[in-house]
Amino acid sequence: MDQRPSSVPIYQTATFSSADAGELGDVASDPRSGYAYSRISNPTSSALGAAYAELADGEAGIALASGMGAIHAALASQLKAGDRVVAPLAVYGSTRTQLIDTFARFGVQVDFADLTDEAAAAEAIAAAPTRVVYAETIANPTTVVTDHAAVARLAHERGATYIVDNTFASPYVCQPLALGADLVVESGTKFLSGHSDVIAGVVAGRADLIRGIEKVQIDTGATIGPFDAFLVLRGIMTLAVRVERHARTAAALGAWLERQDGVQRVLYPGLPTHPQHEVATRQFRPGVAGGMLAVELAGGRSAGWAVIDALTLTDLTASLGSVHTMVVHPPSTSQRQMTEAELAEAGITPGLLRVSVGLEDLEDLQDDFAAALEIARGAERPAVGV
Ligand SMILES: Cc1ncc(COP(=O)(O)O)c(C=O)c1O
């Protein structure tokens, strides 16, 4: 049969048969020479790794079981006991926990700093020998934007590897490798797949660095299943049109929310009011600042919960990057591991809502938020302390 399939086939198999014992030995020891066992490599999963490398403009790429699996493999490929990581104060809660609970337990020193302040970043990186500098393009949940060119320069001056989580941006908005990052990691669960139906992770970068990650993936088994890889590949085909629409609606909704009673502040990198708007303008695709908003409500935690409960169009769930709008209260969800003091240090106020803007009509979202804000203003809920 010479006709090629239009989609990447799902190789739903654990094992691949070789012609003879010698060939099996070759493919089992080097995943690039062929396929033996799907924990090591699988054609559908390899196709996703290659597709992400192309999207991120990396020499090579790899797909893993989840975003956290990808972050772990990227970090573990670079770190050993006694090494030091510098990460931002504003960083996804589970990444912070992975650094503090898992890596620190194996003897890695983890220090957090404000990487948006160049002097503070330089001081933190120079304070002791640093093996890895880690940052997010757009931080979860505060939307703090990292100046990759500046942080990459500081990291490289000290001989550190610069690893970037690009999940909130997606490769359509930002290309961290072109700005100096050594490795770019993404949760494939979010914008890449785009429909909230799969858990996945990807990494791209130089081929020798990706080989190190492949080794960790094989050793730890954070392998993506072929059907899950297929779903992300299918999502990637519509990434550009989805993110264009997410961004257009987010920019308009953010500008409108800024003018509503009960809204203290809206943080969207595409708005001139965002503290790193200039960095975003320099680093992002022109006019496309992603689909994520942070909204600070004047009424604090109780107002945040009241708005979430009153919204009718949004999914009450803890993810992002989907066709459906999702609104979460980070202090109770994605950053739940942090104390009040740590939340304050990371810029997460009690009334902060994270909005992942979906593909709904702008007018419908405005109507829903207008009604929810009105209910929240009238709500007299007792403050819930956590
Ligand atoms: C910025 C960021 N990075 C990584 C992850 C982890 O991704 P996953 O849930 O696919 O493990 C998330 C999940 O929300 C995230 O928001």
PDBQT file of the ligand as one rigid body, heavy atoms in Angstrom, charges set to zero:
ROOT
HETATM    1  C1  LIG A 401       1.971  26.822  33.780  1.00  0.00    +0.000 C 
HETATM    2  C2  LIG A 401       1.720  25.361  33.938  1.00  0.00    +0.000 A 
HETATM    3  N1  LIG A 401       2.739  24.507  33.778  1.00  0.00    +0.000 NA
HETATM    4  C3  LIG A 401       2.568  23.178  33.934  1.00  0.00    +0.000 A 
HETATM    5  C4  LIG A 401       1.359  22.645  34.273  1.00  0.00    +0.000 A 
HETATM    6  C5  LIG A 401       1.211  21.162  34.498  1.00  0.00    +0.000 C 
HETATM    7  O1  LIG A 401       0.584  20.553  33.435  1.00  0.00    +0.000 OA
HETATM    8  P1  LIG A 401      -0.134  19.118  33.568  1.00  0.00    +0.000 P 
HETATM    9  O2  LIG A 401      -1.364  19.330  34.352  1.00  0.00    +0.000 OA
HETATM   10  O3  LIG A 401      -0.333  18.707  32.138  1.00  0.00    +0.000 OA
HETATM   11  O4  LIG A 401       0.806  18.213  34.283  1.00  0.00    +0.000 OA
HETATM   12  C6  LIG A 401       0.254  23.497  34.439  1.00  0.00    +0.000 A 
HETATM   13  C7  LIG A 401      -1.059  22.946  34.824  1.00  0.00    +0.000 C 
HETATM   14  O5  LIG A 401      -1.981  23.658  35.116  1.00  0.00    +0.000 OA
HETATM   15  C8  LIG A 401       0.448  24.897  34.277  1.00  0.00    +0.000 A 
HETATM   16  O6  LIG A 401      -0.549  25.758  34.458  1.00  0.00    +0.000 OA
ENDROOT
TORSDOF 0
